[in-house]
Amino acid sequence: MKNIFIESDYEEIRSRIKELSDVNERLWGHMNLEQMLIHCVTQLKLALGEISAEQQGPSFMRSKLGKWVLFSTIPWPKNVGTPDEMNTELSSFTFTDIEDKKTILLNYLVKVREETKLKTHPFFGELNRKEWGRIIYKHLDHHLKQFASC
């Protein structure tokens, strides 16, 4: 499975983020492009501990079977739940512009790649660095597909 800590996977996801623009139409869900970028930055802030979150979601998600599903090649379903801190409808976010948000997301990807110990995930519990790299890739890939950036 792809992982942001693998250089080729990181470069691929980075390139896809850079290609996003106002012409990218949402294929499903409620977020617009800028909200999606903020949502993805928030995941990285959670990983770094810049935003704290209480454990939430069903305990199944923290089980071995839940983590197997998470790290499998099974794509995430569309409109799946998200931690409250990442929910653009529940949290207040400052909106500026898409280019600014892309730059912030790319900068946070660098920060995460430089960090050796990442924090606990609110849904999936303790994750090692490799697991975080996989979930971050899978999450970004999911949302890039949402905006037709395959």
N, C-alpha and C positions, 0 to 999 in steps of 0.2 A: 504494500500500500504506500502511496505517496506521502511525503513528509517534508515539512518546510525546512528541516535540518539537513536534508539532502540537497546539495547545491543545484542540481538540474531541476528538481521539483520546485525549489524556491524561485529560481530564475523564470520558470514557466508561469508560476502564479503571479509573480511580480510583473511580468510582461502583460498578462491578461488584465491586471488592475490598471496598468498604465494606458491600455487601449480603451478603457471605459470613457464614454462621453455622453452628452445629452441625447444622442441619437439612440442609445441603448434603451429599449422598451422593456418594461416589466412583463414577464410571461405568466407570473402567478404571484399571489400574496398581496399584502397591503402596503408594504414599504415602497417609497420611491427610491431612486438611485442614491440620493444623498443620505437618506435614512439608513439604507443598507450599508453604506460605507461607515457610518457612525456606529451601527450595530456591530460590524466586524471589528472596528477599533476597540469597542467596549469589551469584546471577548479577549483581546490582547491585554487590555488594562487589567482585566480579572486575572489572567495568567501571571501577570507581573506583580499583582497585589496592590496596584494603584487604586482599585475599586475593591471593596470587600463585599462578600456575599454570604449569606447564610445558606446552609444546605437546604435544597428544595427539590421538588419533583419526586416521583415514586422511587422507593428504595430499590426496585428492580434495576434501575439505571446504574446503581452502584454495585450490582452483583456481577459475578463472573459472566453470566449469560448476557446481561445488559452491556457489559464492556465488549464482549465478543461481537454483539450486534453493532455496537459503535465502531469498532475497528474492522469490521468485515467490509467487503466490497459492495455490500448492499447500499444503494443510494438512500439518503435520507428522504423521507416523505415530504411532499410539499406542504407548507403551512404547519409544520411541526412546532411544538412549543419551544419556548426559549426562557432562560433565566430572567427573572424580573428586571435585573439590572441591565439586560441587553434588549429589553422590550421597548421599542421606540414609542409605543402608545402609552406606557406606564411611566417612563422616565422623561425628564425634560432635557432636551439636547439643544445646543446652539447650532443653528444652521447658518452656513456661510455660502460656500460654493463647492462644486464637485471637485475641481482641481485641488483646492485646499484640502478637502477630505481624503482624496487619493494620496496626497503627499503625507498627510498624517498617518494614514494606514500603512504606507510603505515604510515610514520611519519607525512605527511601532513593530513592524515585522523584524526590522533590524534589531531593535531592543530585545525582543523575545529571543531571537537567534543568539544574542550575546549573553543572555542570562543562563546560568547553570542550574538554578533551582527555581521551579515555577510553583505557584500556589495551588491550593485545592480547588477543583472545579465544583461549582454549586450543584450540578446534576450528577456528575460522574465520580465525585470524590477525589481521592488521591490519584494523581496521574504522574508517571515519571516523565522525564523530558522527551523521550521518544514518543510516548503516548500523546503528550501535548502537541508535539509536532505533527502527528497524524490527524488529531482532531481539528487543529487549526487549518491544515490543508483541506480536509474534508469539508469543513464549514465554509471556507472561502470558495472552494470549488462549487459547492451547493448554491451559494449566492451569486457567483459569477454566471452560473448557468441560468439562474433566475433572470438575469439581465442579458441573456444571449451572448455571453462572452465565453465560448467553449474553447 
